[in-house]
Amino acid sequence: MMRPANTESAEYLDQPAEVNRFLDQIADVNELALDTEGASFHRFLDRIYLLQISTRERSAIIDPLPIGSPPKLGELLQSNNVEVVFHDADYDLRLLHQDYGWHVTRIFDTRVAAQLLGIKSFGLAALLEQYFDVKLDKKHQRADWSMRPLTPDMLEYAAQDTRYLLQLRDHMKSELQRRDRWHWAEEEFARLEGTRWEAEEEMEGFLRLKGARDLTRRELAVLREVANWRDTVAAQLDRATFRVMGNEVLLDLARRQPRSVSELGAIKGMPKGMLERAGHDIVAAIRRGMEAPEAELPKFPRGQRWNKDRDFDDRVGRLKAVRDAAATRLELDPGVLCSRERLENVARSGAKAINDLASVPDLRRWQIEEMGDGFLRALSAPS
């Protein structure tokens, strides 16, 4: 029988002394659940606005805005003696690294565990309903966690994110062990330990907008200028970029290139208040793009090109058949078992023995264990 989940009300801590007192009181735990709340839906740059923590006995919500980084929490999270349980750890780990420089060293991710168990609905709300018949209220999913004061129901919503995680971890670890998949999870969790906040990709942000690839290079130059204007305004206001001006409006500006404030007003979706406050600035940005020298017109960077011939495609097809058969046998989503990108890495590896597969980029040991022999047969089969 699993121990009951901690159902006590979470303590709200926003003073250094009370935060340190709480962390001193839980300093001897060997496991804790953690979640963070950001505000990327509302703010220009995301950061941690809340830290939720649960042990077996109690829960707390730490407000870092008035106190900054709580170093004693960093010591706990980076201790090899403490397992830290997350649901969907990736973004939490990136924020913890960006804001505080912390590298969590022992991780259990209930989302990853659910995927390895073949659970199709692996969101936290679905898992809590499946395992505990707990129904989460989703009304604060896109709440602005940077606002203060936070309402009591917002704090209760935040507390729910960690309250049941340790008990959920117990169920899932037991199930993974029973199905001889615990070593799969251990390998995945170990890889999460290397998660870091990374700078933007080499490709500039405006080139990543959906629809940008349909524009001419001159239109891309206009898009670059209006996107730079939007970023500047969003940073000044500390507001998410789409709340300043939507992506579709930017793309329409790049295509239609209005030359006056009155023409600007004809653009569908143009915010009236922004038109009145910054219409001339937007027109000036459009003009800069229209007048940019030919040599400075943006273009999409060339990605790494592989010589994909028919033999390569045939190898990928055979590897996919091996993967799909294994996914059926293991009752896993094929993409969870092995992504298309990893199949392509195997296809170009030239592997002839199991040991060769160990050097294939991003291919896991447990995947080799489950599909390695089949992969080798697929690679050696005539095209």
C-alpha positions as CSV (number, residue, x, y, z in Angstrom):
1,M,0.0,0.0,0.0
2,M,1.4,3.3,-1.1
3,R,1.7,6.1,1.5
4,P,-1.0,8.7,1.0
5,A,-0.1,11.9,-0.8
6,N,0.6,15.0,1.2
7,T,-2.7,16.9,1.2
8,E,-1.8,19.6,3.6
9,S,-2.1,23.2,2.4
10,A,1.1,24.6,1.0
11,E,3.0,27.2,2.9
12,Y,3.6,30.4,1.0
13,L,7.1,31.7,1.8
14,D,8.4,35.1,0.6
15,Q,10.8,36.1,3.3
16,P,14.5,34.8,3.5
17,A,14.2,33.7,7.1
18,E,11.1,31.6,6.6
19,V,12.5,30.1,3.4
20,N,15.7,29.2,5.2
21,R,13.8,27.7,8.1
22,F,11.7,25.5,5.8
23,L,14.8,24.4,3.9
24,D,16.6,23.6,7.1
25,Q,13.6,21.5,8.2
26,I,13.7,19.4,5.1
27,A,17.5,19.2,4.7
28,D,17.6,15.5,5.5
29,V,15.1,14.3,2.9
30,N,16.3,12.0,0.2
31,E,13.5,12.9,-2.3
32,L,11.4,15.9,-3.1
33,A,9.1,17.0,-5.8
34,L,9.7,20.3,-7.6
35,D,8.0,22.5,-10.2
36,T,8.5,26.1,-11.4
37,E,6.2,28.7,-12.8
38,G,7.3,31.1,-15.5
39,A,5.4,33.6,-17.5
40,S,6.5,33.3,-21.1
41,F,2.9,33.8,-22.2
42,H,3.0,37.2,-20.7
43,R,6.6,38.5,-20.4
44,F,9.4,39.2,-22.9
45,L,12.0,37.1,-21.2
46,D,11.0,34.1,-19.1
47,R,12.3,33.6,-15.6
48,I,11.2,31.7,-12.4
49,Y,8.3,33.4,-10.6
50,L,7.4,30.5,-8.2
51,L,9.1,27.4,-6.9
52,Q,6.8,24.7,-5.7
53,I,8.3,22.0,-3.4
54,S,6.7,18.9,-1.8
55,T,8.1,16.3,0.5
56,R,6.1,13.3,1.8
57,E,4.8,15.4,4.7
58,R,4.5,19.0,3.5
59,S,4.4,21.4,0.6
60,A,5.7,24.9,0.2
61,I,5.6,27.6,-2.5
62,I,8.6,29.8,-2.5
63,D,8.3,33.3,-4.0
64,P,11.7,34.2,-5.4
65,L,10.8,37.8,-6.5
66,P,11.5,39.4,-3.1
67,I,14.3,37.1,-2.1
68,G,16.2,36.0,-5.2
69,S,17.9,32.7,-5.4
70,P,17.5,30.5,-2.3
71,P,21.0,28.9,-2.1
72,K,20.0,26.2,0.4
73,L,17.5,24.9,-2.2
74,G,20.3,24.8,-4.7
75,E,22.3,22.6,-2.4
76,L,19.5,20.2,-2.0
77,L,18.8,20.0,-5.8
78,Q,22.4,19.5,-6.6
79,S,23.0,16.8,-4.0
80,N,23.6,13.2,-5.1
81,N,21.7,12.2,-2.0
82,V,18.4,13.7,-3.1
83,E,16.2,12.5,-5.9
84,V,14.2,15.4,-7.5
85,V,10.9,14.4,-9.0
86,F,9.5,16.6,-11.9
87,H,6.7,16.3,-14.4
88,D,8.2,17.3,-17.8
89,A,11.5,18.4,-16.4
90,D,13.1,19.9,-19.5
91,Y,12.0,23.6,-19.2
92,D,12.2,23.6,-15.4
93,L,15.8,22.5,-15.7
94,R,16.6,25.2,-18.3
95,L,15.1,27.9,-16.1
96,L,16.9,26.7,-13.0
97,H,20.2,26.8,-14.9
98,Q,19.4,30.2,-16.5
99,D,18.3,32.0,-13.4
100,Y,20.4,30.3,-10.7
101,G,23.1,28.3,-12.4
102,W,21.9,25.1,-10.8
103,H,22.4,21.6,-12.3
104,V,20.0,19.1,-10.8
105,T,21.9,15.8,-10.4
106,R,19.3,13.1,-9.6
107,I,16.1,13.3,-11.6
108,F,12.8,11.3,-11.9
109,D,10.5,12.7,-14.6
110,T,6.9,11.3,-14.4
111,R,6.2,12.4,-18.0
112,V,9.1,10.4,-19.4
113,A,8.1,7.5,-17.1
114,A,4.6,7.6,-18.5
115,Q,5.8,7.6,-22.1
116,L,8.1,4.6,-21.4
117,L,5.1,2.8,-19.9
118,G,3.1,3.4,-23.1
119,I,0.6,5.7,-21.4
120,K,-1.0,7.7,-24.2
121,S,-2.3,10.7,-22.1
122,F,0.8,11.7,-20.2
123,G,-0.1,15.2,-19.2
124,L,0.0,15.7,-15.4
125,A,-3.8,16.3,-15.2
126,A,-4.5,13.0,-17.0
127,L,-2.0,11.0,-14.9
128,L,-3.4,12.3,-11.6
129,E,-6.9,11.4,-12.7
130,Q,-5.8,8.0,-13.9
131,Y,-3.8,7.1,-10.7
132,F,-5.6,9.0,-8.0
133,D,-9.0,10.1,-9.4
134,V,-7.9,13.7,-8.8
135,K,-9.2,16.3,-11.2
136,L,-7.1,19.4,-11.7
137,D,-8.8,22.7,-12.4
138,K,-7.0,24.0,-15.6
139,K,-8.3,27.6,-15.4
140,H,-4.8,28.9,-14.4
141,Q,-2.8,27.1,-17.1
142,R,-1.9,30.4,-18.7
143,A,-2.0,32.6,-15.7
144,D,0.4,35.5,-15.3
145,W,2.6,34.2,-12.5
146,S,4.6,37.4,-12.5
147,M,1.6,39.3,-11.1
148,R,1.5,40.1,-7.4
149,P,-0.4,39.5,-5.2
150,L,-1.3,36.0,-6.3
151,T,-4.8,34.9,-5.5
152,P,-5.5,32.0,-3.1
153,D,-6.8,29.8,-5.9
154,M,-3.7,30.5,-8.0
155,L,-1.6,29.3,-5.1
156,E,-3.7,26.2,-4.7
157,Y,-3.4,25.5,-8.4
158,A,0.4,25.9,-8.2
159,A,0.6,23.6,-5.1
160,Q,-1.3,20.8,-7.0
161,D,1.6,20.5,-9.5
162,T,3.9,18.9,-6.9
163,R,1.5,17.6,-4.2
164,Y,1.0,14.1,-5.7
165,L,4.3,13.7,-7.6
166,L,6.2,11.6,-5.1
167,Q,3.3,9.1,-4.8
168,L,3.0,9.1,-8.6
169,R,6.7,8.4,-8.8
170,D,6.2,5.4,-6.5
171,H,3.6,3.9,-8.7
172,M,5.5,4.5,-11.9
173,K,8.9,3.2,-10.6
174,S,7.2,0.0,-9.4
175,E,5.5,-0.4,-12.8
176,L,8.8,0.2,-14.7
177,Q,10.6,-2.3,-12.5
178,R,7.8,-4.9,-12.9
179,R,8.0,-4.5,-16.7
180,D,11.8,-4.6,-16.7
181,R,12.0,-1.0,-18.0
182,W,13.5,0.7,-15.0
183,H,17.0,0.7,-16.7
184,W,15.4,2.5,-19.7
185,A,14.1,5.2,-17.4
186,E,17.5,5.5,-15.6
187,E,19.2,6.2,-18.9
188,E,16.7,8.8,-19.9
189,F,16.8,10.5,-16.5
190,A,20.6,10.6,-16.6
191,R,20.5,12.4,-20.0
192,L,18.2,15.0,-18.5
193,E,20.9,15.9,-16.0
194,G,22.8,17.5,-18.8
195,T,20.0,19.9,-19.7
196,R,21.2,23.5,-19.8
197,W,19.8,26.9,-20.8
198,E,21.2,27.6,-24.3
199,A,21.3,30.8,-26.3
200,E,19.0,31.2,-29.3
201,E,19.7,29.0,-32.3
202,E,22.0,30.3,-34.9
203,M,19.1,31.1,-37.2
204,E,17.6,34.5,-36.4
205,G,14.2,34.6,-34.7
206,F,12.3,36.2,-37.6
207,L,13.4,33.4,-39.9
208,R,11.7,30.9,-37.6
209,L,8.3,32.5,-38.0
210,K,5.8,30.2,-39.7
211,G,5.4,31.5,-43.2
212,A,8.8,33.2,-43.5
213,R,10.0,30.6,-46.0
214,D,7.4,31.8,-48.4
215,L,8.8,35.4,-48.6
216,T,11.3,36.8,-51.0
217,R,14.6,38.0,-49.7
218,R,13.4,41.7,-49.9
219,E,10.3,40.8,-48.0
220,L,12.5,39.0,-45.4
221,A,14.5,42.2,-45.0
222,V,11.3,44.0,-44.1
223,L,10.3,41.2,-41.8
224,R,13.7,41.5,-40.1
225,E,13.2,45.2,-39.4
226,V,9.7,45.0,-38.1
227,A,10.5,42.0,-36.0
228,N,13.5,43.9,-34.5
229,W,11.2,46.9,-33.8
230,R,8.7,44.5,-32.1
231,D,11.5,42.9,-30.0
232,T,12.7,46.4,-28.8
233,V,9.2,47.4,-27.8
234,A,8.4,44.1,-26.1
235,A,11.7,44.3,-24.1
236,Q,10.9,47.9,-23.0
237,L,7.4,46.8,-21.9
238,D,8.5,43.4,-20.6
239,R,5.7,41.9,-22.6
240,A,5.5,38.7,-24.7
241,T,6.2,39.7,-28.3
242,F,2.9,38.4,-29.7
243,R,1.1,40.7,-27.2
244,V,2.8,43.7,-28.9
245,M,2.0,42.5,-32.4
246,G,1.0,39.1,-33.8
247,N,3.2,37.2,-36.1
248,E,0.6,37.2,-38.9
249,V,0.6,41.0,-38.8
250,L,4.4,41.1,-39.1
251,L,4.2,38.7,-42.2
252,D,1.5,40.9,-43.7
253,L,3.7,44.0,-43.2
254,A,6.6,42.2,-45.0
255,R,4.4,41.3,-47.9
256,R,2.4,44.5,-48.4
257,Q,5.0,47.0,-47.2
258,P,2.7,50.0,-46.4
259,R,4.5,53.3,-46.9
260,S,2.4,55.5,-44.7
261,V,0.5,55.4,-41.4
262,S,-2.8,55.5,-43.2
263,E,-1.8,52.5,-45.3
264,L,-0.6,50.8,-42.1
265,G,-4.1,51.2,-40.7
266,A,-5.5,49.0,-43.5
267,I,-3.4,46.0,-42.3
268,K,-5.7,43.4,-40.7
269,G,-5.0,42.9,-37.0
270,M,-3.0,46.1,-36.6
271,P,-3.5,47.2,-33.0
272,K,-5.2,50.6,-33.0
273,G,-3.3,51.8,-29.9
274,M,0.0,50.7,-31.4
275,L,-0.8,52.4,-34.7
276,E,-1.4,55.7,-32.8
277,R,1.7,55.4,-30.6
278,A,4.2,53.9,-33.0
279,G,2.8,54.1,-36.5
280,H,5.7,56.3,-37.8
281,D,8.3,54.0,-36.2
282,I,6.7,51.0,-37.9
283,V,6.7,52.7,-41.3
284,A,10.4,53.7,-40.7
285,A,11.2,50.0,-40.0
286,I,9.5,48.9,-43.2
287,R,11.4,51.6,-45.2
288,R,14.7,50.3,-43.7
289,G,13.9,46.8,-45.0
290,M,12.9,48.1,-48.4
291,E,16.1,50.1,-48.8
292,A,18.5,47.5,-47.4
293,P,21.4,46.9,-49.9
294,E,21.1,43.7,-51.9
295,A,24.2,42.2,-50.3
296,E,22.6,42.5,-46.8
297,L,19.3,40.8,-47.7
298,P,18.7,37.9,-45.3
299,K,18.5,34.3,-46.4
300,F,18.0,31.0,-44.7
301,P,21.2,29.3,-43.6
302,R,22.0,26.1,-45.3
303,G,21.5,23.2,-43.1
304,Q,23.8,20.1,-43.0
305,R,23.1,18.2,-46.2
306,W,23.4,14.5,-46.4
307,N,23.5,12.6,-49.6
308,K,20.1,10.9,-49.4
309,D,19.9,8.5,-52.2
310,R,17.4,5.7,-52.8
311,D,19.6,3.2,-50.9
312,F,19.6,5.5,-47.9
313,D,15.8,5.9,-48.1
314,D,15.4,2.1,-48.4
315,R,17.6,1.6,-45.3
316,V,15.5,4.1,-43.3
317,G,12.4,2.3,-44.5
318,R,13.7,-1.1,-43.3
319,L,14.8,0.4,-40.0
320,K,11.4,2.0,-39.5
321,A,9.8,-1.4,-40.1
322,V,12.0,-2.9,-37.3
323,R,11.1,0.1,-35.0
324,D,7.3,-0.2,-35.7
325,A,7.3,-3.9,-35.1
326,A,9.1,-3.4,-31.8
327,A,6.7,-0.6,-30.9
328,T,3.8,-2.9,-31.4
329,R,5.4,-5.7,-29.3
330,L,6.3,-3.3,-26.5
331,E,3.0,-1.3,-26.7
332,L,4.9,2.0,-27.1
333,D,4.4,5.0,-29.4
334,P,6.9,4.5,-32.3
335,G,8.2,8.0,-31.8
336,V,8.9,7.4,-28.2
337,L,10.7,4.1,-29.0
338,C,13.0,5.7,-31.6
339,S,12.6,9.0,-33.4
340,R,12.9,9.4,-37.2
341,E,16.1,11.4,-36.6
342,R,17.7,8.5,-34.7
343,L,16.7,6.1,-37.4
344,E,18.4,8.3,-40.0
345,N,21.5,8.4,-37.8
346,V,21.5,4.6,-37.7
347,A,21.0,4.5,-41.5
348,R,24.1,6.5,-42.2
349,S,26.2,4.9,-39.5
350,G,27.4,1.9,-41.5
351,A,27.2,-0.2,-38.4
352,K,28.0,-3.9,-38.8
353,A,28.0,-5.0,-35.2
354,I,26.2,-4.2,-31.9
355,N,29.3,-2.3,-30.7
356,D,29.1,0.0,-33.7
357,L,25.6,1.0,-32.8
358,A,26.8,2.3,-29.5
359,S,28.5,5.2,-31.3
360,V,25.4,6.3,-33.2
361,P,24.5,9.8,-32.1
362,D,21.6,10.0,-29.6
363,L,20.8,6.2,-29.8
364,R,20.2,4.8,-26.3
365,R,21.6,1.6,-24.9
366,W,18.1,0.4,-24.1
367,Q,17.1,1.0,-27.7
368,I,20.0,-1.1,-28.9
369,E,19.0,-3.8,-26.5
370,E,15.5,-3.9,-27.9
371,M,16.2,-3.3,-31.6
372,G,19.9,-3.7,-32.2
373,D,19.8,-7.1,-33.9
374,G,16.9,-6.0,-36.1
375,F,18.7,-2.8,-37.0
376,L,21.8,-4.7,-38.1
377,R,19.8,-7.1,-40.3
378,A,18.0,-4.1,-41.8
379,L,21.3,-2.4,-42.6
380,S,22.9,-5.5,-44.2
381,A,19.8,-6.4,-46.3
382,P,20.2,-5.8,-50.0
383,S,18.4,-2.7,-51.4
